[in-house]
Structure formats: structure tokens, C-alpha cells
């Protein structure tokens, strides 16, 4: 799906309108970026604490649009643009799906993004997430049980069939 299609779909599904509302209520100034992306520069709310985050086709950025669009941050810009594509496909359903993925990731590793499907697809390193944090002890136990499979009956036991 190309940039124009993503921009059109996020406009139709209403997520870009929500993004503009988030930007304005966060004290951001709207600037045009590349490929139909809008940048809410100077976002001032404390939540979320990330330097950048995306809603629809609007990337909120605590810094300037020039900072985000600089060549040395092209991976970060690409990461946020990937989220725009996710919004284009899922529309408002992105929010509950994303937060469920955050919950799973945090429960498994203590990181909101490392095991989050959406962040992994957008590129963990580009988004500033730890790429391979250790899993929590309960996950190790769960993995250990799954790897060992069902218990085998002792020799001479009757067949379960």
C-alpha cells in the first residue's frame, strides 16, 4: 500500500482526525512532513512519554518537524510511518489491539514494546525499544512446559486410546 492510500484510508477511518485533535490538545503545531504525513511538533503532554508517537497520519513529536525529518532520524520516521500503515488497515481497532499487545509485551518482559507485534513490525531498534530483553521468570516456566510436551506414561501403562 502506497503513501497516498495510507493517507486516504486514515482520513476515511477517522484516525487522522483524532490525531489532529491529540496534536492540538497537546499544544503541538501542525506541519506537513513527507508522503502525506502530518507532524505535530512541540507536543507537550506528559503522556505518553515517548519522543514520538503516531495517531492516524499524524506523528506527534516533542521536538521540531525538522528534527524528525533529518536524515539521521530516517529510521525513526520510517518506524512511525509504519504505524500509519497499521492505522490505515485497522482504523480505530488499532487502539485496543495495540494496547493488548503492549500488555502482553509488558507482562512477558517488562518492556511495552519488545514483544508488541505492532512495534516489532515497525522495527524495534528504529523505535528505540530493547530488541531482545530477557523474559520474566513465569514466561521461562511456561516455555519450559511447552517445550517438554505432554508427560509420557511409564512403560507398561495402558494406552490412552
N, C-alpha and C positions, 0 to 999 in steps of 0.2 A: 504494500500500500504506500503510495507516494505522499509527500508532504501536503499537497493540496487536498487530497482525500481525507487525511487525518484532520486537517483544519476544518474542513466542511463537516465531517462527522461529529467532531467535538462541539461545533456550533449547533448542529441539529439536536444532539442529545442533551444539550444544556450545560455540559460540564465547563465549557469556556465561560459562559455567563456567570457560573458560580465562581470560577477562577478570578474573573474581573471583580466580583463582589469581595472576595477574600483579599485581593490586592488593595482595593480602595479602603476597606475597613482596617487593613494593616498599615495604612499610611504610605503605601507604595505609589510610585509614579509609573504609569504605563508607557512602555517604549516598544517599538517594533524591533523584533530580532530577525533572524534568518528563517527562511522556509515557512513563513506564516505563523511563527511563534511570537507571542507577546511576552514581554518581560516586565514583571512588577518589581522595579528596582527600589531599593531602600525600604524593603518590608521590615516593619518594626515590632511586630508582636513577638512575644517570647515563645509561643507555641506555633509550630514545632520548632525545636532548637536548631534544626539544620540550616546551613548556609543557603541552600536552595531546595525548593520542592515544587512540584507541578500539580496544577489543577486544570484539567482540560488542556487547552493550548496556551495556558499562561504559566510561565515559570516565575515563581516568587524568588527574589534574590535579596539578601540583606545588603549586598553591595551594589555597585552600578552595573548597568547593562553592558558597558564597555569591559568591565572586569570579567563578566561571564562570557562575553563573546571573544575575548582574547584567545589567540591561537594556543597558548599553553594550557587553556582550560577547555579545549575542544572535546576531550573525553567526558568531562562533566556535562557540558552542553548536550552531547550525544546521549548520555545517560538520561538526562531529563527529557529529551525528545523521545526517547524510547517509551517513557511513561505516557507521553502524549498519545502514542500509538495504542497503548493499553487502554487509555480512556476512550479512544475512538472506537475500539472493539466492544468494551464493556459498558460504556456510558456510566450512569450513576451506580451501577452494580460494582464498579471498580472499588468503591469505598468499603463496603462490607468484606469483599474478597481480599482487599489489601490488608485491612485490619486483622482479619482472621489469619492471614499469612504472617503478619507481624507478631501476633500472639503465639503462633506455632514456633516461629524463629526464637522469640524471647524465651519461651518455655524450654526449648531444646538447647540453647547456647548462651542466653543472657544478652544477645545482640538482636535488635529489632530487625535487622536486615539480612544477616548472614545466611539464614535458612528460608528467607522470604522468597517465594517463587518469583514475584514481580521484580524484586531487586536483583535477584540472580540473573534474570533475563535481560535486565538493563545494564548489567555489568557491575559487580560488587566493588571492584577496585576503583572504577571510574566514579562511583557514587560515594566513595570514602568509607565503605564498610569493610570490616575484617573479612578476609576471604575464607579462612578455614579455622574458625575458633574451636576450641575443644567443646565437645558436647557435655552436658550436665550428667552427673552420675546416673540418674534414673534412665537416661537415654542409652547409656552403655549397657545397663542391665537389660533393657528392652531389646537392644540389638543382639546381645548375647543369647537371649532366649530364642529370638527369631532365627539366629544362625545355627543354633543347635538342633532345631526342628523338634518334632514330637518325640517323646520318650519311646525307646524301643523296649518291647516286653522281654522279660528274661527268657532264656532258652527253655523250651518245654511248655511255655504258656499256650493256652488255646488261641486260635486265630480269631481276630475281631469279626471276621465275616460270618 
